[in-house]
Amino acid sequence: MTKIIAKVISQKGICDAGHKVGDEFVIGQTTPPGMCSWAFYTLFPFAEPLEFGASFPWEKDKNKARMACPDPDNPVVFELRRVE
């Protein structure tokens, strides 16, 4: 079964949700416990295609995708990773 892991790879400023580098979450159909809902809403549109085999042309690794939460003053960057 394929699953998508979201890992915090960068965090600047103060994250109100308390996310820090190294935090990991399993992405499914609901917001993972402890994950900011704004981050989840940003990641989900990328996680679903990745789960079903899609890749993104700007990523070197077809099993990964990177994106940031929508807070421009305190960005948290996540890496999504497809795990078989």
TORBA-507991 format. One record per residue: residue in one letter; x, y, z of N, C-alpha, C in turn. Coordinates in steps of 0.1 Angstrom, whole numbers, plus 5000, padded with zeros to 4 digits. Layout:
<pts>
AXYZXYZXYZ...
</pts>
This chain:
<pts>
M500849885000500050005000500950125000T500650224992501350344991500850445001K501850515007501450625016502350745014I501950855018502650985016503051035030I504351055031504951115043505251265040A504851355049505151495048506251515059K507351575055508451605065508751745064V508951815075509351955076510851955073I511252025062512652035058513252165061S512352265063512852405066511752475074Q512152565083511152645090511852775094K511252885091511853015094510853095102G511253185110510353265118509753185129I508553215133507753145143506553085137C506552955138505352875133504352865144D503152925142502152915153501752775156A501852685147501552545150502652465157G503852535158504952465164505752365156H505552375143506252275134507752315134K508552205134510052225134510652125124V511852155120512552065110512651925116G512251825108512251685112510951635115D509951715118508551665120508051585108E507351475111506851395100505351365103F504651355092503151325092502851235081V501851145083501351065073500151135067I500151165054498951235048497951135043G496751155047495551075044494451165040Q493251115042492051195039491651295049T492251295061491951395071493251455076T493151575082494351635087495051555097P496351525096497051435106497051505119P496951435130497051495143498351575145G498151695150499351785152499751865140M499151845129499551925117498552045115C499152155113498352275110497452255098S496152295100495152265089495552345077W496152465078496552545066497652475058A498552415065499552335058498952215051F498052145058497452035052496652075039Y495952185040495252225028496152255016T497352305019498352335009498952205003L499252105012499951985008498951885001F497751885005496851775000496651774985P496551884978496451884963497651824956F498851814963500051754957500151614962A499751584974499851454980498951344973E497751384969496851294962497451244949P497851334940498451284927499651204929L500551244939501751174942501451034946E500451014955500050884960499650784949F499050844938498650754927499550754915G500850794917501850774907502250894899A501651004901501951124894503351174899S503951254891505251324895505151474890F506051554895506051694891507251724884P507151794872508351814863509451894869W509151974879510252054886510951984896E510551864900511251784910512251684904K513451674909514451574904514051434907D513451414919513051274923511551264921K511051174912509651154909508851114921N509451064932508751024943508551124954K508951254951508951364961508451484955A507951574964507451704960507651794972R508051924969508252014980507352134979M506852184990506052304990506052365004A505652495004505652565017504252605021C504052615034502752655040502452795035P501252845036500852975030501353095038D501953085050502353195058503653255052P503653365045504753425038505853475048D505453515061506353565070507053465079N506453345079507053235087506953105080P507553085068507352975060507852845066V507052735065507452605068507452525055V508552475051508652395039508652245042F507752185034507552035036508051965024E508451845026508751755015507851635016L507051615005506251495004507051384998R506851265004507651144998506651034997R506650974985505850854983506550734988V505950654996506550535002505750414998E506350314991505550194987505550094998
</pts>
